Amino acid sequence: MAFDWQSVTLVIVPGRGDSGPEHWQSRWERAYARTRRVMQRDWDNPVRAEWVAALDTTLSAVIGPVILVGHSAGSMTIVQWAAGRAKPVVGALLVTPPDFEGDIPGLAPQVLAAAGWTPIPRRPLPFAAVLVASMNDPYATLPRSAEMARWWGARLVNVGEAGHLNSESGFGPWPEGERLLEELAAAARRNPG
């Protein structure tokens, strides 16, 4: 990646279970000094208020503009956090956000509702966003991902049959993701704050 991190901080927002050492998010975190990773108290049982608060706490320690990089429930955390926040976020890469209003393997709808994840916000994000979707993601159909992208004013990128874009789907190195991040970085250079 060619981006110069002197002015923008990359904030990594992992999903349920965190992102292991070979996951593309962890690789990006190791590759660039100007990164922060959101840490959650409980990676296996996401509670919206706790996850959003952890993101807010991480962002409060960052000086200057930010690009948010979410995967799975981390993407949904970003969307939930965006309402009423003032941190200078210049962009967000939302990778395979789950359809928390649909059928999520391992999470019953009533559990998601009780944890505060539903309803999914249906308002444009106050910053540039790219939503990366897969045609065979077990957590959201492509049509539903397209619908979420419309709600949030995000550009939809269909990466084909890529599963959930995690290590288990073969995504450690992810050059296409790096190119998408570079697009957001270019926007940050044009509008740094």
C-alpha positions in Angstrom: 0.0 0.0 0.0 1.3 3.4 -0.9 -0.7 5.5 1.7 1.3 7.9 3.9 -0.1 7.5 7.4 1.4 10.8 8.7 -2.0 12.5 8.9 -4.6 9.8 9.1 -5.0 7.0 11.7 -6.4 3.6 10.6 -8.7 2.2 13.3 -9.3 -1.5 13.0 -12.8 -2.7 14.3 -12.8 -6.5 14.3 -16.0 -8.6 14.4 -17.2 -11.4 16.6 -14.3 -13.6 17.8 -11.7 -10.8 17.0 -9.5 -11.1 14.0 -6.7 -13.7 14.3 -3.0 -13.1 13.4 -3.4 -14.1 9.8 -6.6 -12.1 9.2 -6.2 -9.2 6.8 -7.1 -6.7 9.6 -4.3 -8.0 11.8 -1.8 -7.8 8.9 -2.8 -4.2 8.2 -2.4 -3.4 11.9 1.1 -4.8 11.9 2.0 -3.1 8.6 1.4 0.5 9.7 2.5 2.3 12.8 -0.4 4.7 12.8 -3.1 2.2 13.6 -5.3 1.5 16.6 -7.3 -1.7 17.2 -10.6 -1.6 19.1 -10.6 -4.2 21.9 -13.8 -5.7 23.3 -14.5 -7.1 26.7 -16.4 -10.1 25.2 -15.6 -11.0 21.6 -18.1 -13.9 21.5 -21.3 -12.2 22.8 -21.5 -8.7 21.2 -23.6 -6.2 23.0 -24.2 -3.1 20.9 -23.8 -0.5 23.7 -20.5 -2.1 24.9 -19.1 -2.5 21.4 -20.0 1.1 20.4 -18.5 2.4 23.7 -15.3 0.6 23.0 -15.0 2.1 19.6 -15.8 5.6 21.0 -13.1 5.1 23.7 -10.5 4.0 21.1 -11.4 7.0 18.9 -11.1 9.5 21.8 -7.4 8.6 22.1 -6.7 9.4 18.4 -5.7 12.9 17.3 -6.6 13.9 13.8 -8.7 12.3 11.1 -9.5 8.6 11.0 -10.3 5.9 8.5 -12.4 3.1 10.1 -11.9 -0.5 8.9 -14.6 -2.8 10.1 -15.2 -6.5 9.5 -18.4 -8.3 10.1 -20.0 -7.1 13.5 -17.2 -4.5 13.5 -18.8 -3.0 10.4 -22.1 -2.9 12.2 -20.5 -1.3 15.2 -19.2 1.5 13.0 -22.7 2.1 11.6 -24.3 2.1 15.1 -21.5 4.5 16.4 -21.9 7.0 13.6 -25.2 8.4 14.9 -24.4 11.6 16.8 -20.6 11.3 16.9 -18.3 14.2 16.1 -14.9 12.5 15.6 -13.3 13.5 12.3 -13.8 10.3 10.4 -12.9 10.7 6.7 -14.0 7.3 5.6 -15.0 3.7 6.5 -14.4 0.4 4.9 -17.3 -1.8 5.9 -16.4 -5.4 5.0 -19.2 -8.1 5.1 -21.5 -6.4 7.6 -23.9 -9.1 8.9 -27.7 -8.8 8.4 -28.6 -8.7 12.0 -32.3 -8.6 11.0 -31.9 -11.8 9.1 -30.8 -15.4 9.9 -27.4 -15.3 11.5 -25.7 -18.7 12.1 -25.1 -19.0 15.8 -27.0 -15.9 16.9 -30.8 -16.1 17.5 -32.8 -13.0 16.4 -34.0 -12.5 19.9 -30.4 -12.5 21.2 -29.5 -9.9 18.7 -32.5 -7.8 19.6 -31.8 -8.1 23.3 -28.2 -7.1 22.7 -29.4 -3.9 20.9 -28.3 -4.6 17.3 -31.8 -4.3 15.8 -33.2 -2.5 14.1 -30.3 -1.8 11.7 -29.8 1.9 11.2 -31.3 3.2 8.0 -29.6 6.6 7.6 -26.7 7.8 5.5 -23.3 7.8 7.2 -21.7 11.2 7.8 -18.5 10.1 6.0 -17.5 8.3 2.8 -18.0 4.6 3.0 -17.3 1.5 0.9 -19.3 -1.7 1.7 -17.6 -4.9 0.6 -20.0 -7.8 0.0 -19.6 -11.4 -1.1 -22.0 -13.4 -3.1 -21.8 -16.4 -0.7 -21.4 -14.7 2.6 -23.2 -16.8 5.2 -24.2 -13.7 7.2 -25.8 -11.5 4.6 -27.1 -12.1 1.1 -25.8 -9.9 -1.7 -29.3 -8.2 -2.2 -29.4 -7.4 1.5 -25.8 -6.0 1.5 -26.8 -3.8 -1.5 -29.8 -2.6 0.5 -27.6 -1.7 3.5 -25.2 0.1 1.2 -28.1 2.2 -0.1 -29.3 3.0 3.5 -25.8 4.2 4.5 -24.9 6.0 1.3 -22.0 3.6 0.8 -20.5 2.4 -2.5 -21.1 -1.3 -2.9 -18.2 -3.5 -4.0 -19.1 -7.1 -4.9 -16.0 -9.3 -4.6 -17.7 -12.4 -6.0 -17.7 -15.7 -4.1 -15.4 -14.8 -1.2 -17.2 -16.2 1.8 -17.1 -13.9 4.8 -13.7 -12.4 3.7 -11.9 -13.8 6.8 -9.0 -16.1 7.3 -11.2 -19.2 7.0 -12.2 -17.9 3.5 -8.6 -17.5 2.5 -8.2 -13.8 3.2 -4.9 -13.1 5.0 -3.3 -11.0 2.3 -6.1 -9.0 0.6 -4.7 -6.8 -2.2 -8.1 -5.7 -3.4 -8.9 -4.5 0.1 -5.7 -2.5 0.1 -6.8 -0.8 -3.1 -10.1 0.1 -1.6 -8.4 1.5 1.5 -6.2 3.6 -0.8 -9.3 5.1 -2.3 -10.5 6.2 1.1 -7.0 7.4 1.9 -7.0 9.5 -1.2 -10.3 11.1 0.0 -8.6 11.8 3.3 -5.8 13.6 1.6 -8.2 15.8 -0.3 -10.3 16.5 2.8 -8.1 16.0 5.9 -10.5 17.0 8.5 
